[in-house]
Amino acid sequence: MIPLAGPSRQHAPNKNKNKQKQKQKPVVRTSKLKKVAEKQKIEALERDAMSYEPPVDLEKFADLPLSEPTKRGLKKAAFVTLTPIQKASIPISLQCKDVLGAARTGSGKTLAFLVPVLDILYRRRWSAADGLGALIVSPTRELAVQIFDVLRSIGGFHSFSAGLVIGGKSVKDESDRLSRMNILVATPGRLLQHMDQTVGFDAGNLQILVLDEADRILDMGFQRTLTALLGHLPASRQTLLFSATQTDKVSDLARLSLKAPVTVGDPSSSSQSEPTPSTTPSLPPTLTHTYILTPLPSKLSLLWSFLKTHLHAKTIVFFSSCKQVAFAHAAFCRMHPGVPLLALHGRMKMGVRMEVFGRFVGMGGGKGEEGQGHGVVLFATDIAARGLDFPSVDWVIQLDAPEDAETYIHRVGRTARLGAPGRALLFLLPSEEEGMLRALEERGVSGLVKGKVGKKSLEVDLRVQLQGIMWKDVEIKYLGQKAFISYLRSVHLQKDKSIFSLDKLPVKEYAESLGLPGVPKIKFGKGKKEGGNRGAGDVPKKEVKKVESAASASESEEESEGGNGEESSEESGEEEDEKPNANATHTRAAPEKVRTKYDRMFERKNQSVLSAHYARLVAHGEDEGEGEGEAGEKAPDDDDDDFIVLKRADHDLSDEDKPLDDPSSLSKRKQKMLRSKAALSKALLSSTLPSTSSTNPSTLTAPHALNTKLIFDASGTPHQLYELASADQFYEQQGGVDGVRTFGEEWANGIPAGPSARAALPSDSGSGSDYDSEGADGYVSPDFDLPPLDSDEEAEFDKMDMYVPPSSSTKSTKGGSKKRPRGVDEDEDEGGGGKKIGNTNANKKRKQEKETELEDEEALALKLLGRA
Ligand SMILES: Nc1ncnc2c1ncn2[C@@H]1O[C@H](COP(=O)(O)OP(=O)(O)OP(=O)(O)O)[C@@H](O)[C@H]1O
């Protein structure tokens, strides 16, 4: 429970008893008088509010019939002028009428409902004894926390208690406080759970219900939950329903939950008895939005190019799945773009999510166009698309097309908020152009113009860098594979087939563009989970064929990679955290015909944990921690959906052998277990090594209990099959030692060496050196830093009209750019030299570490064998 106001003032003890006596009588009289006066004041306020006719020139909060505590709170938080939605809705809400509010993103809807909530409860003299007076339902935890923050900022002069119920904490802990709350900000699942289970939690006296981002609540599969919730609430309540976009579902919900509502905001604020959904959602007038056409394989390179030329901008980049965010973030961080990169997706622990959210809110922004601010980039799924109020975002990039026009509106709504300028750029594949433009047009999205990609940007190709990164770090390779699969999966799962077609994707080229050595083999439709209802029959056969044939056309090395036991789940899109308790009978929808990403989100088992931020807000003095050990909680990867499975998934590996998306997302205990098991495994294997003078990598089946098939390289270091499986093949392909050596040199000099570059093992020269070390065989580790563009080049980038509609610019894109050679030459570049040296040193250090590690492991193995 959080009292919005501070503790009530205590009277100081009076030393002089006589004086005290003398003063006592008048005090009693004064307090009675005061009470009567206050009562009259409140009644007057009520009358004013109920009969309030807003003046034509209504501009400020001060013009509204609001209570003193609310006015003081608004003043303290520096809210003076009303936004249009606030002007239109607050007077009506204050009259206790139901409101259906539709207003564009960033227009101030949060205050539009919080101000009436506070004032109406005040007018009704709500106190702790009255119980729950107002309930605000938000679709996501982040948004709930954000609303709660605003409530605290303006509610400090009221004496209501307020709470945040967003799951992640044990139900019991929350239950203890629930019954004492006057205002509750909650996510639907956990709220319903309390309504069903928590003794003493009574919403029977509820005065106001607020449904914020109603369309999103519905999209996320909370329709039944909401219906069940409404059943717990008194019919006499007032309901305020706000949303940036109005859909049929929203109007259904409005019919169900509102009584004679007044529709305010877009498209008009006319008073109506029946809500009419808007078909013309307006975007912020200060938004400039552009789209560019790009082939799928060029997307990442173009994004890189964009980031390098907008280093001072605060940017959000939207991807369609968690795995893509994880991969792009990990890979780009390795390439040092020169701007802080953050990642936010639903598979991250709640605490981490909140931390990232907080960091992005607090960082950079506002001056991106002038190049003076500190840039920051957030890679995110649609978890960040709605409701979240990140201040001063300069650019919203939609690297993957939004699933529909609503999502488009919400994504771009993260910029150009409340009159600030903002720019949005949508990447579209040629196959998506027609359908997406039509969908946006039908939804009334106007002003989107086609931009042109500058020649210089088109020349950037990250493939070689990515291959190099994957070669050095197998984790990145896994992430790449997963990103690839999850992208295809997200396309396949898209409902609007007139926009998204798996059949039209250049699958092989896309895999190459991610730096993958081949097309990961995937198949659709088999091995679906119980409860999943999309079977093979749902998948267009030609799509399956296309992907499978592309896969078989690629190098068959992947097939022989036995090591990873890739899990099949690729959670696409965002996922939200609320999973209603399995016992809460109303909550689980019977399987729909098509399971969307929201259905899967809904089914997530991971309840995650309370964040530090939440802990701070709730401030009940308990140790929140990360809650990893909380009963019923599972690691983020628990919820796997094998709708698409890798063919090699049937390699029978234990969980510990599976690659991790993000090992840091596992519990410390699990990470430790993984490490020690891997070390033991390696040590045992080391003890079975043949002489380290073998000339070629050879495959052995280690004769030990773990039965894991490994490959040993020239130095005798064991590798999982996926790391080196194709060495022989590649060796043959290159025509022996010389061929391999030439290949390695070419690659190091920045000459694209094709997808099999990862297999460019140096020939064994008997040196026994690590493959990624420099010098021993002429192989030079490529430098993955693209040179930063100087300010002239930045200007040049803009001149290239990449993100400017052609009609508005006549500047030439000619002139081309000199593509800088990568690799050794980059030592000369500013900053590049430093990184190069850093890389070299790092390589040496790694090598030394590896050697030490091997020695340690051999010693351990000998010890173990000795014991045996
Ligand atoms: N009257 C006001 N004066 C100044 N700033 C305001 C006012 N009302 C809201 N704001 C600010 O405008 C920003 C956007 O407000 P808010 O998050 O409520 O928008 P929203 O309409 O809910 O957006 P979305 O649909 O994206 O959730 C916030 O930073 C908020 O502090």
The ligand as an SDF file (V2000), in Angstrom:
LIG
                    3D

 31 33  0  0  0  0  0  0  0  0999 V2000
   -1.1550   18.6180  -20.0570 N   0  0  0  0  0  0  0  0  0  0  0  0
    0.0900   18.2360  -20.2790 C   0  0  0  0  0  0  0  0  0  0  0  0
    1.0780   19.1480  -20.2910 N   0  0  0  0  0  0  0  0  0  0  0  0
    2.3310   18.7830  -20.5290 C   0  0  0  0  0  0  0  0  0  0  0  0
    2.7140   17.5180  -20.7680 N   0  0  0  0  0  0  0  0  0  0  0  0
    1.7760   16.5730  -20.7670 C   0  0  0  0  0  0  0  0  0  0  0  0
    0.4140   16.8740  -20.5350 C   0  0  0  0  0  0  0  0  0  0  0  0
   -0.2960   15.7330  -20.6240 N   0  0  0  0  0  0  0  0  0  0  0  0
    0.5790   14.7570  -20.8920 C   0  0  0  0  0  0  0  0  0  0  0  0
    1.8310   15.2530  -20.9790 N   0  0  0  0  0  0  0  0  0  0  0  0
    3.0570   14.5010  -21.3100 C   0  0  0  0  0  0  0  0  0  0  0  0
    2.8910   13.9800  -22.6220 O   0  0  0  0  0  0  0  0  0  0  0  0
    3.5280   12.7320  -22.7260 C   0  0  0  0  0  0  0  0  0  0  0  0
    2.5560   11.7180  -23.3540 C   0  0  0  0  0  0  0  0  0  0  0  0
    1.5000   11.4940  -22.4700 O   0  0  0  0  0  0  0  0  0  0  0  0
    0.8260   10.0570  -22.3410 P   0  0  0  0  0  0  0  0  0  0  0  0
    1.8640    9.0070  -22.1100 O   0  0  0  0  0  0  0  0  0  0  0  0
   -0.2640   10.1780  -21.3790 O   0  0  0  0  0  0  0  0  0  0  0  0
    0.2700    9.8900  -23.8120 O   0  0  0  0  0  0  0  0  0  0  0  0
   -0.7080    8.7860  -24.3680 P   0  0  0  0  0  0  0  0  0  0  0  0
   -1.7550    9.4870  -25.1300 O   0  0  0  0  0  0  0  0  0  0  0  0
   -1.1410    7.8930  -23.2620 O   0  0  0  0  0  0  0  0  0  0  0  0
    0.2260    8.0380  -25.3810 O   0  0  0  0  0  0  0  0  0  0  0  0
    0.1430    6.4920  -25.8740 P   0  0  0  0  0  0  0  0  0  0  0  0
   -1.1060    6.3310  -26.6610 O   0  0  0  0  0  0  0  0  0  0  0  0
    1.3560    6.3060  -26.6640 O   0  0  0  0  0  0  0  0  0  0  0  0
    0.1160    5.7120  -24.6090 O   0  0  0  0  0  0  0  0  0  0  0  0
    3.9870   12.3590  -21.3470 C   0  0  0  0  0  0  0  0  0  0  0  0
    5.3660   12.5850  -21.2630 O   0  0  0  0  0  0  0  0  0  0  0  0
    3.2430   13.3000  -20.4330 C   0  0  0  0  0  0  0  0  0  0  0  0
    3.9930   13.6170  -19.2960 O   0  0  0  0  0  0  0  0  0  0  0  0
  1  2  1  0
  2  3  1  0
  2  7  2  0
  3  4  2  0
  4  5  1  0
  5  6  2  0
  6  7  1  0
  6 10  1  0
  7  8  1  0
  8  9  2  0
  9 10  1  0
 10 11  1  0
 11 12  1  0
 11 30  1  0
 12 13  1  0
 13 14  1  0
 13 28  1  0
 14 15  1  0
 15 16  1  0
 16 17  2  0
 16 18  1  0
 16 19  1  0
 19 20  1  0
 20 21  2  0
 20 22  1  0
 20 23  1  0
 23 24  1  0
 24 25  2  0
 24 26  1  0
 24 27  1  0
 28 29  1  0
 28 30  1  0
 30 31  1  0
M  END
$$$$
